[in-house]
Every structure is written in structure tokens, then in C-alpha cells.
Amino acid sequence: MKMNEWLILAILDAFFAALATIFAKIGLQNVDSMTATALRSIVMMFFAVGMMLAFRGTGFISSITSREAIYIILSGIAGGASWILYFLALQKGETTPVSLVDKSSLAFVVLLSVLVLHEELTLKKIIAVGLVLAAIYILAI
């Protein structure tokens, strides 16, 4: 995939994540956050399965190794925990600071990618994380 392709996909991802946050904040006004997270998960499951069937079929499922399946399951558990905590925070706080603090996951991604995946820690990554953390601090105070 060319660099421009991943960048366009990532920008679209950010836009849809922003829409999801706004819709969630509106929807959480009179709904328990755990219930809302569960309902959102069900909708996302049907959406994801529908997209898989429409664009990929089921052939790829049998090619998943047990190791890959374990990590996909762990990713699902971590993602579910993230959503529950995000919805709890969103219900109790203002949308912008909650969403920005959620983006501090970038700092954890950089740290874990270096420690677990042995990716290179560059000056560019350090500066980017520093700027994100500075923005979080400015909005959180």
C-alpha cells in the first residue's frame, strides 16, 4: 500500500472515530454506559461481519493460525475494556478532554511498540508524543 493510501485511510478512521464520539455522547445522556457499550459492540460485530462477508467472504477465516487467533482475541478484550472505560469517561466528562486523553494511547503505543515489537524509538516519535501529551495537559487543566 502506498503511503498516501494509508494516510487517507487513517484520516477517514479519525473522522469516523470523531463521529462515533459525538454520537456516543448524545446517546449516553440517559443510558447506562456499560449497556451502551454492549449495544455498540453488537452493532459493530454485525457491521464488521457484514463487511467481511461482502468484501472478503469466509475463506480467510480458515487461514488464521491459533497464535494469531489468541492475539486477535486479546485485542478484542483490550478493545472492549477500552470502550467500556471510554464510555464511562465520556458519560462523566466533557467530550473534547475525554477524547483527547483517549488519544494519549499514542504514548502507550509508542512505548509498547518499542518494548514488545522492537520498533525503533526515533526523535520524531518522541516529539510527537510530547506534543500530544502537552495538548492533553493544556486541555485537562
TORTIBA-185911 format. One record per atom (N, C-alpha, C, CB): residue number from 1; residue in one letter; z, x, y. Coordinates in steps of 0.1 Angstrom, whole numbers. Glycine has a CB too. Layout:
residues N
+-----+---------+-------+-------+-------+
! num ! residuo !     z !     x !     y !
+-----+---------+-------+-------+-------+
! NUM !       A !     Z !     X !     Y !
...
+-----+---------+-------+-------+-------+
END
This chain:
residues 141
+-----+---------+-------+-------+-------+
! num ! residuo !     z !     x !     y !
+-----+---------+-------+-------+-------+
!   1 !       M !     0 !     8 !   -12 !
!   1 !       M !     0 !     0 !     0 !
!   1 !       M !     0 !     9 !    12 !
!   1 !       M !    12 !   -10 !     0 !
!   2 !       K !    -9 !     6 !    22 !
!   2 !       K !   -10 !    13 !    34 !
!   2 !       K !     3 !    11 !    43 !
!   2 !       K !   -22 !    10 !    42 !
!   3 !       M !     6 !    21 !    51 !
!   3 !       M !    18 !    19 !    60 !
!   3 !       M !    18 !     7 !    68 !
!   3 !       M !    20 !    31 !    69 !
!   4 !       N !     7 !     3 !    73 !
!   4 !       N !     6 !    -9 !    81 !
!   4 !       N !     9 !   -22 !    73 !
!   4 !       N !    -8 !   -10 !    88 !
!   5 !       E !     5 !   -22 !    61 !
!   5 !       E !     8 !   -33 !    52 !
!   5 !       E !    23 !   -35 !    50 !
!   5 !       E !     1 !   -32 !    39 !
!   6 !       W !    31 !   -25 !    47 !
!   6 !       W !    45 !   -26 !    45 !
!   6 !       W !    52 !   -30 !    58 !
!   6 !       W !    51 !   -13 !    39 !
!   7 !       L !    47 !   -25 !    69 !
!   7 !       L !    53 !   -28 !    82 !
!   7 !       L !    51 !   -43 !    86 !
!   7 !       L !    47 !   -19 !    93 !
!   8 !       I !    39 !   -48 !    84 !
!   8 !       I !    36 !   -62 !    86 !
!   8 !       I !    45 !   -71 !    77 !
!   8 !       I !    21 !   -65 !    84 !
!   9 !       L !    46 !   -67 !    65 !
!   9 !       L !    54 !   -75 !    55 !
!   9 !       L !    69 !   -74 !    60 !
!   9 !       L !    53 !   -69 !    41 !
!  10 !       A !    74 !   -62 !    64 !
!  10 !       A !    88 !   -61 !    68 !
!  10 !       A !    90 !   -69 !    81 !
!  10 !       A !    91 !   -46 !    71 !
!  11 !       I !    81 !   -69 !    90 !
!  11 !       I !    82 !   -77 !   103 !
!  11 !       I !    83 !   -92 !    99 !
!  11 !       I !    71 !   -75 !   113 !
!  12 !       L !    74 !   -97 !    90 !
!  12 !       L !    74 !  -111 !    86 !
!  12 !       L !    88 !  -114 !    79 !
!  12 !       L !    62 !  -113 !    76 !
!  13 !       D !    92 !  -104 !    71 !
!  13 !       D !   106 !  -106 !    64 !
!  13 !       D !   116 !  -108 !    75 !
!  13 !       D !   109 !   -93 !    56 !
!  14 !       A !   116 !  -100 !    85 !
!  14 !       A !   126 !  -101 !    96 !
!  14 !       A !   125 !  -114 !   103 !
!  14 !       A !   125 !   -89 !   106 !
!  15 !       F !   113 !  -119 !   106 !
!  15 !       F !   111 !  -132 !   112 !
!  15 !       F !   117 !  -143 !   104 !
!  15 !       F !    96 !  -134 !   115 !
!  16 !       F !   113 !  -143 !    91 !
!  16 !       F !   118 !  -154 !    82 !
!  16 !       F !   134 !  -153 !    80 !
!  16 !       F !   111 !  -153 !    68 !
!  17 !       A !   139 !  -141 !    80 !
!  17 !       A !   153 !  -139 !    79 !
!  17 !       A !   160 !  -145 !    92 !
!  17 !       A !   157 !  -124 !    78 !
!  18 !       A !   154 !  -143 !   103 !
!  18 !       A !   159 !  -149 !   116 !
!  18 !       A !   158 !  -164 !   115 !
!  18 !       A !   151 !  -144 !   128 !
!  19 !       L !   147 !  -170 !   110 !
!  19 !       L !   146 !  -184 !   108 !
!  19 !       L !   157 !  -189 !    99 !
!  19 !       L !   132 !  -188 !   103 !
!  20 !       A !   159 !  -182 !    88 !
!  20 !       A !   169 !  -186 !    78 !
!  20 !       A !   183 !  -187 !    85 !
!  20 !       A !   169 !  -177 !    66 !
!  21 !       T !   186 !  -177 !    93 !
!  21 !       T !   199 !  -176 !   100 !
!  21 !       T !   201 !  -188 !   109 !
!  21 !       T !   200 !  -163 !   108 !
!  22 !       I !   191 !  -191 !   117 !
!  22 !       I !   191 !  -202 !   127 !
!  22 !       I !   193 !  -215 !   119 !
!  22 !       I !   179 !  -203 !   136 !
!  23 !       F !   185 !  -217 !   109 !
!  23 !       F !   186 !  -230 !   101 !
!  23 !       F !   199 !  -231 !    94 !
!  23 !       F !   175 !  -230 !    91 !
!  24 !       A !   204 !  -220 !    89 !
!  24 !       A !   218 !  -220 !    83 !
!  24 !       A !   229 !  -223 !    93 !
!  24 !       A !   221 !  -206 !    76 !
!  25 !       K !   228 !  -218 !   104 !
!  25 !       K !   239 !  -220 !   114 !
!  25 !       K !   239 !  -235 !   118 !
!  25 !       K !   236 !  -212 !   127 !
!  26 !       I !   227 !  -241 !   119 !
!  26 !       I !   226 !  -256 !   122 !
!  26 !       I !   231 !  -264 !   110 !
!  26 !       I !   211 !  -259 !   126 !
!  27 !       G !   227 !  -260 !    98 !
!  27 !       G !   231 !  -267 !    86 !
!  27 !       G !   246 !  -266 !    83 !
!  27 !       G !   223 !  -262 !    75 !
!  28 !       L !   252 !  -255 !    87 !
!  28 !       L !   266 !  -253 !    84 !
!  28 !       L !   276 !  -260 !    92 !
!  28 !       L !   269 !  -238 !    84 !
!  29 !       Q !   271 !  -268 !   102 !
!  29 !       Q !   281 !  -275 !   111 !
!  29 !       Q !   291 !  -283 !   104 !
!  29 !       Q !   273 !  -283 !   121 !
!  30 !       N !   287 !  -291 !    94 !
!  30 !       N !   297 !  -299 !    87 !
!  30 !       N !   297 !  -298 !    72 !
!  30 !       N !   294 !  -314 !    91 !
!  31 !       V !   292 !  -286 !    67 !
!  31 !       V !   291 !  -283 !    53 !
!  31 !       V !   299 !  -271 !    49 !
!  31 !       V !   276 !  -282 !    49 !
!  32 !       D !   306 !  -272 !    38 !
!  32 !       D !   313 !  -260 !    33 !
!  32 !       D !   303 !  -249 !    31 !
!  32 !       D !   321 !  -264 !    20 !
!  33 !       S !   307 !  -237 !    35 !
!  33 !       S !   298 !  -225 !    34 !
!  33 !       S !   294 !  -222 !    19 !
!  33 !       S !   303 !  -213 !    41 !
!  34 !       M !   304 !  -223 !    10 !
!  34 !       M !   301 !  -220 !    -4 !
!  34 !       M !   291 !  -230 !   -10 !
!  34 !       M !   314 !  -220 !   -12 !
!  35 !       T !   293 !  -243 !    -6 !
!  35 !       T !   283 !  -253 !   -11 !
!  35 !       T !   269 !  -251 !    -5 !
!  35 !       T !   288 !  -267 !    -7 !
!  36 !       A !   269 !  -247 !     8 !
!  36 !       A !   256 !  -244 !    14 !
!  36 !       A !   249 !  -232 !     8 !
!  36 !       A !   258 !  -242 !    29 !
!  37 !       T !   257 !  -222 !     4 !
!  37 !       T !   251 !  -210 !    -2 !
!  37 !       T !   246 !  -214 !   -16 !
!  37 !       T !   262 !  -199 !    -3 !
!  38 !       A !   253 !  -222 !   -23 !
!  38 !       A !   248 !  -226 !   -37 !
!  38 !       A !   235 !  -234 !   -35 !
!  38 !       A !   259 !  -234 !   -44 !
!  39 !       L !   235 !  -243 !   -26 !
!  39 !       L !   223 !  -251 !   -24 !
!  39 !       L !   211 !  -243 !   -20 !
!  39 !       L !   225 !  -263 !   -14 !
!  40 !       R !   214 !  -233 !   -11 !
!  40 !       R !   203 !  -224 !    -6 !
!  40 !       R !   198 !  -216 !   -18 !
!  40 !       R !   209 !  -215 !     5 !
!  41 !       S !   207 !  -212 !   -27 !
!  41 !       S !   203 !  -204 !   -38 !
!  41 !       S !   194 !  -212 !   -48 !
!  41 !       S !   215 !  -199 !   -46 !
!  42 !       I !   197 !  -224 !   -50 !
!  42 !       I !   189 !  -233 !   -58 !
!  42 !       I !   175 !  -234 !   -52 !
!  42 !       I !   196 !  -247 !   -60 !
!  43 !       V !   175 !  -237 !   -39 !
!  43 !       V !   161 !  -238 !   -33 !
!  43 !       V !   154 !  -225 !   -34 !
!  43 !       V !   163 !  -242 !   -18 !
!  44 !       M !   160 !  -214 !   -31 !
!  44 !       M !   154 !  -201 !   -32 !
!  44 !       M !   149 !  -198 !   -46 !
!  44 !       M !   163 !  -190 !   -27 !
!  45 !       M !   157 !  -202 !   -56 !
!  45 !       M !   152 !  -200 !   -70 !
!  45 !       M !   140 !  -207 !   -73 !
!  45 !       M !   164 !  -204 !   -80 !
!  46 !       F !   139 !  -220 !   -70 !
!  46 !       F !   127 !  -228 !   -72 !
!  46 !       F !   115 !  -223 !   -64 !
!  46 !       F !   129 !  -243 !   -68 !
!  47 !       F !   118 !  -219 !   -52 !
!  47 !       F !   107 !  -213 !   -44 !
!  47 !       F !   102 !  -200 !   -50 !
!  47 !       F !   112 !  -210 !   -29 !
!  48 !       A !   111 !  -191 !   -54 !
!  48 !       A !   107 !  -178 !   -60 !
!  48 !       A !   100 !  -180 !   -73 !
!  48 !       A !   119 !  -169 !   -62 !
!  49 !       V !   105 !  -189 !   -82 !
!  49 !       V !    98 !  -192 !   -94 !
!  49 !       V !    84 !  -198 !   -92 !
!  49 !       V !   107 !  -201 !  -103 !
!  50 !       G !    83 !  -207 !   -83 !
!  50 !       G !    70 !  -213 !   -79 !
!  50 !       G !    60 !  -203 !   -74 !
!  50 !       G !    72 !  -224 !   -69 !
!  51 !       M !    65 !  -193 !   -66 !
!  51 !       M !    56 !  -183 !   -61 !
!  51 !       M !    52 !  -174 !   -72 !
!  51 !       M !    63 !  -175 !   -49 !
!  52 !       M !    61 !  -170 !   -81 !
!  52 !       M !    58 !  -162 !   -92 !
!  52 !       M !    47 !  -168 !  -101 !
!  52 !       M !    71 !  -158 !  -101 !
!  53 !       L !    50 !  -181 !  -104 !
!  53 !       L !    40 !  -188 !  -113 !
!  53 !       L !    26 !  -189 !  -106 !
!  53 !       L !    45 !  -202 !  -116 !
!  54 !       A !    26 !  -192 !   -93 !
!  54 !       A !    14 !  -194 !   -86 !
!  54 !       A !     6 !  -181 !   -84 !
!  54 !       A !    17 !  -200 !   -72 !
!  55 !       F !    13 !  -170 !   -82 !
!  55 !       F !     6 !  -157 !   -79 !
!  55 !       F !     6 !  -147 !   -90 !
!  55 !       F !    12 !  -151 !   -67 !
!  56 !       R !    16 !  -148 !  -100 !
!  56 !       R !    17 !  -138 !  -110 !
!  56 !       R !    17 !  -143 !  -124 !
!  56 !       R !    29 !  -130 !  -108 !
!  57 !       G !    20 !  -155 !  -126 !
!  57 !       G !    21 !  -161 !  -139 !
!  57 !       G !    34 !  -156 !  -146 !
!  57 !       G !     9 !  -157 !  -148 !
!  58 !       T !    35 !  -157 !  -159 !
!  58 !       T !    47 !  -152 !  -166 !
!  58 !       T !    45 !  -139 !  -174 !
!  58 !       T !    51 !  -163 !  -175 !
!  59 !       G !    33 !  -134 !  -173 !
!  59 !       G !    30 !  -122 !  -181 !
!  59 !       G !    39 !  -110 !  -178 !
!  59 !       G !    16 !  -118 !  -179 !
!  60 !       F !    43 !  -109 !  -165 !
!  60 !       F !    51 !   -97 !  -161 !
!  60 !       F !    65 !   -97 !  -166 !
!  60 !       F !    51 !   -96 !  -146 !
!  61 !       I !    70 !  -109 !  -170 !
!  61 !       I !    84 !  -110 !  -174 !
!  61 !       I !    87 !  -102 !  -187 !
!  61 !       I !    88 !  -125 !  -177 !
!  62 !       S !    77 !  -102 !  -196 !
!  62 !       S !    79 !   -95 !  -209 !
!  62 !       S !    79 !   -80 !  -207 !
!  62 !       S !    69 !   -99 !  -219 !
!  63 !       S !    74 !   -75 !  -196 !
!  63 !       S !    73 !   -61 !  -194 !
!  63 !       S !    86 !   -55 !  -188 !
!  63 !       S !    61 !   -57 !  -185 !
!  64 !       I !    96 !   -63 !  -184 !
!  64 !       I !   108 !   -59 !  -178 !
!  64 !       I !   117 !   -53 !  -189 !
!  64 !       I !   116 !   -70 !  -171 !
!  65 !       T !   121 !   -40 !  -187 !
!  65 !       T !   130 !   -34 !  -197 !
!  65 !       T !   144 !   -39 !  -195 !
!  65 !       T !   129 !   -18 !  -195 !
!  66 !       S !   153 !   -36 !  -205 !
!  66 !       S !   167 !   -40 !  -204 !
!  66 !       S !   174 !   -33 !  -193 !
!  66 !       S !   174 !   -38 !  -217 !
!  67 !       R !   171 !   -21 !  -190 !
!  67 !       R !   177 !   -13 !  -179 !
!  67 !       R !   173 !   -20 !  -166 !
!  67 !       R !   172 !     1 !  -179 !
!  68 !       E !   160 !   -23 !  -164 !
!  68 !       E !   155 !   -30 !  -152 !
!  68 !       E !   162 !   -43 !  -150 !
!  68 !       E !   140 !   -31 !  -152 !
!  69 !       A !   163 !   -51 !  -161 !
!  69 !       A !   170 !   -64 !  -161 !
!  69 !       A !   184 !   -63 !  -156 !
!  69 !       A !   169 !   -71 !  -175 !
!  70 !       I !   191 !   -53 !  -161 !
!  70 !       I !   205 !   -51 !  -157 !
!  70 !       I !   206 !   -49 !  -142 !
!  70 !       I !   212 !   -39 !  -165 !
!  71 !       Y !   197 !   -40 !  -137 !
!  71 !       Y !   198 !   -37 !  -122 !
!  71 !       Y !   193 !   -49 !  -114 !
!  71 !       Y !   189 !   -25 !  -119 !
!  72 !       I !   184 !   -57 !  -119 !
!  72 !       I !   180 !   -69 !  -112 !
!  72 !       I !   191 !   -79 !  -112 !
!  72 !       I !   167 !   -75 !  -119 !
!  73 !       I !   198 !   -81 !  -123 !
!  73 !       I !   210 !   -90 !  -124 !
!  73 !       I !   221 !   -85 !  -114 !
!  73 !       I !   215 !   -90 !  -138 !
!  74 !       L !   224 !   -72 !  -114 !
!  74 !       L !   234 !   -66 !  -105 !
!  74 !       L !   229 !   -69 !   -90 !
!  74 !       L !   236 !   -51 !  -107 !
!  75 !       S !   217 !   -67 !   -88 !
!  75 !       S !   211 !   -70 !   -74 !
!  75 !       S !   214 !   -85 !   -71 !
!  75 !       S !   197 !   -67 !   -73 !
!  76 !       G !   212 !   -94 !   -80 !
!  76 !       G !   214 !  -108 !   -78 !
!  76 !       G !   228 !  -111 !   -75 !
!  76 !       G !   209 !  -116 !   -90 !
!  77 !       I !   238 !  -104 !   -82 !
!  77 !       I !   252 !  -106 !   -80 !
!  77 !       I !   256 !  -101 !   -66 !
!  77 !       I !   260 !   -99 !   -91 !
!  78 !       A !   251 !   -89 !   -63 !
!  78 !       A !   254 !   -84 !   -50 !
!  78 !       A !   248 !   -92 !   -39 !
!  78 !       A !   249 !   -69 !   -48 !
!  79 !       G !   236 !   -97 !   -41 !
!  79 !       G !   229 !  -106 !   -31 !
!  79 !       G !   237 !  -119 !   -29 !
!  79 !       G !   215 !  -109 !   -35 !
!  80 !       G !   242 !  -125 !   -40 !
!  80 !       G !   249 !  -137 !   -40 !
!  80 !       G !   262 !  -135 !   -32 !
!  80 !       G !   252 !  -142 !   -54 !
!  81 !       A !   269 !  -124 !   -35 !
!  81 !       A !   282 !  -121 !   -27 !
!  81 !       A !   279 !  -119 !   -12 !
!  81 !       A !   288 !  -108 !   -33 !
!  82 !       S !   268 !  -112 !    -9 !
!  82 !       S !   263 !  -111 !     5 !
!  82 !       S !   261 !  -124 !    11 !
!  82 !       S !   251 !  -102 !     5 !
!  83 !       W !   254 !  -133 !     5 !
!  83 !       W !   251 !  -146 !    11 !
!  83 !       W !   263 !  -154 !    13 !
!  83 !       W !   241 !  -154 !     2 !
!  84 !       I !   272 !  -154 !     3 !
!  84 !       I !   285 !  -162 !     5 !
!  84 !       I !   293 !  -157 !    17 !
!  84 !       I !   293 !  -161 !    -8 !
!  85 !       L !   294 !  -143 !    18 !
!  85 !       L !   302 !  -138 !    29 !
!  85 !       L !   294 !  -140 !    42 !
!  85 !       L !   304 !  -123 !    27 !
!  86 !       Y !   281 !  -139 !    42 !
!  86 !       Y !   273 !  -141 !    54 !
!  86 !       Y !   275 !  -155 !    59 !
!  86 !       Y !   258 !  -138 !    52 !
!  87 !       F !   274 !  -165 !    50 !
!  87 !       F !   276 !  -179 !    54 !
!  87 !       F !   290 !  -182 !    59 !
!  87 !       F !   272 !  -188 !    42 !
!  88 !       L !   300 !  -176 !    53 !
!  88 !       L !   314 !  -177 !    57 !
!  88 !       L !   315 !  -172 !    72 !
!  88 !       L !   323 !  -170 !    48 !
!  89 !       A !   309 !  -160 !    74 !
!  89 !       A !   310 !  -154 !    87 !
!  89 !       A !   302 !  -162 !    97 !
!  89 !       A !   305 !  -140 !    87 !
!  90 !       L !   290 !  -167 !    93 !
!  90 !       L !   282 !  -175 !   102 !
!  90 !       L !   288 !  -188 !   106 !
!  90 !       L !   268 !  -178 !    95 !
!  91 !       Q !   296 !  -194 !    97 !
!  91 !       Q !   303 !  -206 !   100 !
!  91 !       Q !   314 !  -204 !   110 !
!  91 !       Q !   308 !  -212 !    87 !
!  92 !       K !   320 !  -192 !   109 !
!  92 !       K !   332 !  -190 !   118 !
!  92 !       K !   328 !  -182 !   131 !
!  92 !       K !   342 !  -181 !   110 !
!  93 !       G !   317 !  -176 !   131 !
!  93 !       G !   314 !  -168 !   143 !
!  93 !       G !   301 !  -172 !   150 !
!  93 !       G !   313 !  -154 !   139 !
!  94 !       E !   298 !  -165 !   161 !
!  94 !       E !   285 !  -168 !   168 !
!  94 !       E !   274 !  -161 !   160 !
!  94 !       E !   286 !  -162 !   182 !
!  95 !       T !   262 !  -167 !   161 !
!  95 !       T !   251 !  -163 !   153 !
!  95 !       T !   246 !  -148 !   156 !
!  95 !       T !   239 !  -172 !   156 !
!  96 !       T !   245 !  -144 !   168 !
!  96 !       T !   240 !  -131 !   171 !
!  96 !       T !   249 !  -120 !   166 !
!  96 !       T !   238 !  -130 !   186 !
!  97 !       P !   262 !  -120 !   170 !
!  97 !       P !   270 !  -109 !   164 !
!  97 !       P !   271 !  -109 !   149 !
!  97 !       P !   284 !  -110 !   170 !
!  98 !       V !   272 !  -121 !   143 !
!  98 !       V !   273 !  -121 !   128 !
!  98 !       V !   260 !  -115 !   122 !
!  98 !       V !   275 !  -136 !   123 !
!  99 !       S !   249 !  -119 !   128 !
!  99 !       S !   236 !  -114 !   122 !
!  99 !       S !   235 !   -99 !   125 !
!  99 !       S !   224 !  -122 !   129 !
! 100 !       L !   239 !   -95 !   136 !
! 100 !       L !   238 !   -80 !   139 !
! 100 !       L !   247 !   -72 !   130 !
! 100 !       L !   241 !   -77 !   154 !
! 101 !       V !   259 !   -77 !   128 !
! 101 !       V !   268 !   -70 !   119 !
! 101 !       V !   262 !   -70 !   105 !
! 101 !       V !   283 !   -76 !   119 !
! 102 !       D !   256 !   -81 !   101 !
! 102 !       D !   249 !   -81 !    88 !
! 102 !       D !   239 !   -70 !    87 !
! 102 !       D !   243 !   -95 !    86 !
! 103 !       K !   232 !   -67 !    98 !
! 103 !       K !   222 !   -56 !    98 !
! 103 !       K !   228 !   -43 !    96 !
! 103 !       K !   214 !   -57 !   110 !
! 104 !       S !   242 !   -42 !    98 !
! 104 !       S !   248 !   -29 !    95 !
! 104 !       S !   246 !   -24 !    81 !
! 104 !       S !   263 !   -29 !    99 !
! 105 !       S !   241 !   -33 !    73 !
! 105 !       S !   238 !   -29 !    59 !
! 105 !       S !   229 !   -17 !    59 !
! 105 !       S !   232 !   -41 !    51 !
! 106 !       L !   221 !   -15 !    70 !
! 106 !       L !   213 !    -4 !    71 !
! 106 !       L !   220 !     9 !    69 !
! 106 !       L !   205 !    -3 !    84 !
! 107 !       A !   232 !    10 !    75 !
! 107 !       A !   241 !    22 !    73 !
! 107 !       A !   244 !    24 !    59 !
! 107 !       A !   253 !    21 !    82 !
! 108 !       F !   248 !    13 !    52 !
! 108 !       F !   252 !    14 !    38 !
! 108 !       F !   239 !    18 !    29 !
! 108 !       F !   258 !     1 !    33 !
! 109 !       V !   228 !    12 !    33 !
! 109 !       V !   216 !    15 !    25 !
! 109 !       V !   212 !    30 !    27 !
! 109 !       V !   204 !     7 !    31 !
! 110 !       V !   213 !    36 !    39 !
! 110 !       V !   210 !    50 !    41 !
! 110 !       V !   220 !    58 !    32 !
! 110 !       V !   211 !    54 !    56 !
! 111 !       L !   233 !    55 !    34 !
! 111 !       L !   243 !    63 !    26 !
! 111 !       L !   241 !    62 !    11 !
! 111 !       L !   257 !    57 !    30 !
! 112 !       L !   239 !    50 !     6 !
! 112 !       L !   238 !    48 !    -8 !
! 112 !       L !   224 !    54 !   -13 !
! 112 !       L !   238 !    33 !   -12 !
! 113 !       S !   214 !    53 !    -5 !
! 113 !       S !   201 !    59 !    -9 !
! 113 !       S !   202 !    74 !   -11 !
! 113 !       S !   190 !    55 !     1 !
! 114 !       V !   210 !    80 !    -2 !
! 114 !       V !   213 !    95 !    -3 !
! 114 !       V !   221 !    98 !   -16 !
! 114 !       V !   219 !   100 !    10 !
! 115 !       L !   232 !    90 !   -17 !
! 115 !       L !   242 !    93 !   -28 !
! 115 !       L !   236 !    89 !   -42 !
! 115 !       L !   255 !    86 !   -26 !
! 116 !       V !   230 !    77 !   -43 !
! 116 !       V !   226 !    72 !   -56 !
! 116 !       V !   211 !    76 !   -59 !
! 116 !       V !   228 !    57 !   -56 !
! 117 !       L !   203 !    74 !   -50 !
! 117 !       L !   188 !    76 !   -52 !
! 117 !       L !   184 !    90 !   -48 !
! 117 !       L !   180 !    66 !   -44 !
! 118 !       H !   193 !    98 !   -43 !
! 118 !       H !   190 !   112 !   -39 !
! 118 !       H !   178 !   113 !   -29 !
! 118 !       H !   187 !   120 !   -51 !
! 119 !       E !   177 !   103 !   -20 !
! 119 !       E !   167 !   104 !    -9 !
! 119 !       E !   172 !   113 !     1 !
! 119 !       E !   164 !    90 !    -3 !
! 120 !       E !   163 !   118 !     9 !
! 120 !       E !   166 !   128 !    20 !
! 120 !       E !   173 !   121 !    32 !
! 120 !       E !   153 !   135 !    24 !
! 121 !       L !   183 !   128 !    37 !
! 121 !       L !   190 !   123 !    49 !
! 121 !       L !   184 !   131 !    60 !
! 121 !       L !   206 !   125 !    48 !
! 122 !       T !   176 !   124 !    69 !
! 122 !       T !   169 !   130 !    80 !
! 122 !       T !   176 !   127 !    93 !
! 122 !       T !   154 !   126 !    80 !
! 123 !       L !   173 !   135 !   103 !
! 123 !       L !   178 !   133 !   116 !
! 123 !       L !   174 !   119 !   121 !
! 123 !       L !   173 !   144 !   126 !
! 124 !       K !   161 !   115 !   118 !
! 124 !       K !   156 !   102 !   122 !
! 124 !       K !   165 !    91 !   117 !
! 124 !       K !   141 !   101 !   118 !
! 125 !       K !   169 !    92 !   104 !
! 125 !       K !   177 !    82 !    98 !
! 125 !       K !   191 !    81 !   104 !
! 125 !       K !   178 !    84 !    83 !
! 126 !       I !   196 !    93 !   107 !
! 126 !       I !   210 !    94 !   113 !
! 126 !       I !   209 !    88 !   127 !
! 126 !       I !   214 !   108 !   114 !
! 127 !       I !   199 !    91 !   135 !
! 127 !       I !   198 !    85 !   148 !
! 127 !       I !   196 !    70 !   148 !
! 127 !       I !   186 !    91 !   156 !
! 128 !       A !   188 !    65 !   139 !
! 128 !       A !   185 !    51 !   137 !
! 128 !       A !   198 !    43 !   134 !
! 128 !       A !   175 !    48 !   127 !
! 129 !       V !   206 !    49 !   124 !
! 129 !       V !   218 !    42 !   120 !
! 129 !       V !   228 !    43 !   132 !
! 129 !       V !   224 !    49 !   108 !
! 130 !       G !   229 !    54 !   139 !
! 130 !       G !   238 !    55 !   150 !
! 130 !       G !   234 !    44 !   161 !
! 130 !       G !   237 !    68 !   157 !
! 131 !       L !   221 !    42 !   164 !
! 131 !       L !   217 !    32 !   173 !
! 131 !       L !   221 !    18 !   169 !
! 131 !       L !   202 !    33 !   176 !
! 132 !       V !   219 !    15 !   156 !
! 132 !       V !   223 !     2 !   151 !
! 132 !       V !   238 !     0 !   152 !
! 132 !       V !   218 !     0 !   136 !
! 133 !       L !   245 !    10 !   148 !
! 133 !       L !   260 !     8 !   149 !
! 133 !       L !   265 !     7 !   163 !
! 133 !       L !   267 !    21 !   142 !
! 134 !       A !   258 !    14 !   173 !
! 134 !       A !   261 !    13 !   187 !
! 134 !       A !   258 !    -1 !   192 !
! 134 !       A !   254 !    24 !   195 !
! 135 !       A !   247 !    -7 !   188 !
! 135 !       A !   244 !   -20 !   192 !
! 135 !       A !   254 !   -30 !   186 !
! 135 !       A !   230 !   -24 !   187 !
! 136 !       I !   258 !   -28 !   174 !
! 136 !       I !   268 !   -37 !   168 !
! 136 !       I !   281 !   -36 !   176 !
! 136 !       I !   271 !   -33 !   153 !
! 137 !       Y !   285 !   -24 !   179 !
! 137 !       Y !   298 !   -23 !   187 !
! 137 !       Y !   297 !   -29 !   200 !
! 137 !       Y !   301 !    -8 !   189 !
! 138 !       I !   285 !   -28 !   207 !
! 138 !       I !   283 !   -34 !   221 !
! 138 !       I !   284 !   -49 !   220 !
! 138 !       I !   270 !   -29 !   227 !
! 139 !       L !   278 !   -55 !   210 !
! 139 !       L !   278 !   -69 !   209 !
! 139 !       L !   291 !   -75 !   203 !
! 139 !       L !   267 !   -74 !   200 !
! 140 !       A !   299 !   -67 !   196 !
! 140 !       A !   311 !   -71 !   189 !
! 140 !       A !   323 !   -71 !   199 !
! 140 !       A !   314 !   -63 !   177 !
! 141 !       I !   322 !   -63 !   209 !
! 141 !       I !   334 !   -62 !   218 !
! 141 !       I !   333 !   -73 !   229 !
! 141 !       I !   335 !   -48 !   224 !
+-----+---------+-------+-------+-------+
END
